[in-house]
Amino acid sequence: MAEDQPDKDRRSSALAYSDLIGDLSAESLGHLGSVAERVRLGRNSVLFFQDDPGDAIYVVEKGSVEISITSPSGKKLSLNVMRPPDVFGEIAALDGGPRTATAICMEDTTLLRFGGKKLRVAMLNRPEVGVNLIAILCARLRWVSQQVEDLAIRNLEGRLARRLLILHHKFSDETGSLRFSQSELADFLGATRESTNKTLQGWRSRGLITLSRGSIRIRNLDGLADLATLE
């Protein structure tokens, strides 16, 4: 059955603010939207596991997706959280290798999926799409380099402060609160919940943050920014 034009238009609209688009022309945007497939998943649904075959990239239209890796011993490290209009999954989709991480929906989520074959055809027909993907890959490499630097150089307090500032920028609500548990924060740092809790409790006593069940509110952004430089 042919797809309704309004649905194609909505997909193009969802793409318009994505890094995949950049400064594409309206014609190129419409072409890219025409090869996208909408995927809807519920909270805690696994989109793909680390080492799965990679056959598509995704743009987050609604919701959020946690990207993480797991060691052979089962230790988890959360790498990032993708929100609209973030792009992810491009590495395996482009080189045909296995997935480098696991992607799990943190809430009910809607994604735009681009199959690897269709994406490569789009890149051949619209070279500017390939240019934008190169920019995305470069940004991803810079992000990974920053994570490696944090793990190698910064102490727990510095890493936690940096992570909270990043999460605050992307996810804080109108009150400045973040809906992340201490266990989830520990997963971002490769640390234990106990050590993370000890650091947060110290910050609370100094008036830097407020803690409540399942959420954190930053009260002193400048103070936290100073801590983020600690090594």
N, C-alpha and C positions, 0 to 999 in steps of 0.2 A: 504493500500500500504506500502510495506517495506521501511524503511528509508534508504537513501543512507549512505554508510559508511563514506564518507567525512564529512557529517554533524555531525555524531557521533564524529568523530575525532576533529572537530572544537569545539564541546561542551566540550570535555575532555581538549582541549587546554585552553579554557576559564576558566575552573575550576582549572587549574594547579597552579595558584597563589592565590587561595582563602584560607581563614583560614579553610574552610570546609575540605580541602585536607591535610594540614599539610605535613606529610612524608609518605603519602599513596604510596603503590607500584603501578607500572604501571597497573597491573591487576585490583587492587581495583579502581584506577582512571577510567579505562575504564568501569568498572561495574557501577560506580556512574554516569558517563556520559551517559550511556545507559538508565537510568531511568529519565533523565532530559528532561524537555519540554521547548522549547524556546518561550518566550512571548515578543511581541513588542508592545509598547504603545507610544502615542504621548505626547507632552508637555501638562502639566496640567491634564493629565489623572489620575484618582483615581484608584490605585491598590486595596486598601481595606480601609474601614473606621474603626475607633475605635469602638469596640464592635461587629464588624462583626465576624461570625464564622471563626476560623482559620484552614485551611486545607493544608497549604503548607509553605515551606520556599523558599527564593529566593537568588540567587547570581546575582549581577549586572555585566553584561557583557559589556554594553555600556550605557553611559548617567549618570543620577543621580536621586535619589529619596529622597524627604524630608520626614522625620518621625516626626510627631507632635501629640500633644494631645490637646483637646479642653474642657474647663470647661463647666458645665451646663449653665453658663451665656453667653457662646460663646467666651470667651477669649482663644486665641491660644498661645501655647508654642511649639516652634520648638525644638526638642530634638537632631536631628542629620541629616546629609546629607550623604547618601550612594553613593559611587562611586565604579567603578571596582577596586578590585574584592570583595567588601564587601558582607557580608551575613546578612540577616535580616528576621524577621518573625518566628524565631525558637520557641519562647515561646509558642504561641498559637498552632502551628503545632504539638508540642510534647505533650502538656498536654490536648489538645482538648478543651481548653477554648476559650473565645472571644479574638479578637485582642485587644492589650493593647494600640494601637496608630493607627493613620491614615497614609497611605503611598501614596504620590502624586508625579508623575514624574515631575521633574523640566525642562526637555527637552525631545526630542525623546530618548527613552530608550529601551534597550534590556535586558531581564532578563532570567535566567535559573531557572525554577520552579521545585521543588521537592515536589510532593504530599506527605502528611503525611503518608499514608499507605505504599507507595513505599519506603519512607525514613526509616520507621521502619523496613521493611523487609531488606533493605540494611544494617541497623545497626546490625541486627541479623546475616546476612551472613558475614558482614565485621565489626567486633567489633571496629576496629580502627576508623571507621566513627563516632561511638558513642563517643569515647574518644575525637575526635576533636570537636564534638558538645558540650561536657561538657566544653572544654576550651573556646569555643565561649560564652557559657552562663556565665562563670566566668568573662570573659572580659566585657560582657555586664553589669554584676552586679557592677563591679568596675567603669564602666563609669557612671552608674546611681548614685552610691554613690558619685562620684565626682560632678555630677550636683546638687545633694541635698546639698552638702557641699557649693558649690558656691552660691546657692540661700540663704542658711541660714547664711553664714558667710561673704561673700564678698560683698562690695558695688558695685554700678552700674559700676563705672570706672574699678574696678578690674575684674568684670565678663565680661565686654565688651573687655577688653584687652586680657583676656584668650581666649575668643571666636575668636577674630580676629587672634590670633596666630595659633589656631587650623585650622581655615579656610585657612589661608595663607599656611600652610604646605600641605593641601590637594588640594587646588583649585587655587592658584595664577598662573597667566599666565607668559609668558617669561619676561614681564615688571614688575612683582611683583604685578599686579593689581588683585583685587577680584571683580567679577561681582555679587555683592549683594547690594540690595537697603537698605536704612536705616530702612524701615519698616520691611524687612526680618531680619535684625540684631536685631531689637526690639523684634521680635517674638522669637528669640533664648534666650532672656534675661528675658522674662516675663515683659518687660518694655514698656513704651510708646514711640512712634516715636519722640515726642518732647524732652523727656529727653535724648534719644539716640543721637539725632541731636545736642543737647547742648554740650554733652560730646565730640562728634566728632569735632565740630567746635572749641572747646578749644584745642584739640590735633592738629588740623590743624594750629592754630595760633602759636603753640609751635614747629612746624616743624616735628611732629611725623608722620603725614599722609598727603596724598593729596586726596582731594575729587573731584569727577566729577560725572556727572549724571549716577546713576546706578552702580558706581564702587568706590572702595577705594584702594589706594596704600599705603603700609606701607613704610615709609622712614627711620625709626629708630627702628629696631627690638629690640635692647637692651633696649631702652627707654620704649618700649611697654612691654617688659618682666618684667621690674621693676614695672610698673603699675599693672601687673597681680598678684602681690603679695599683693596688697592693700586689707584691710579688712574694 
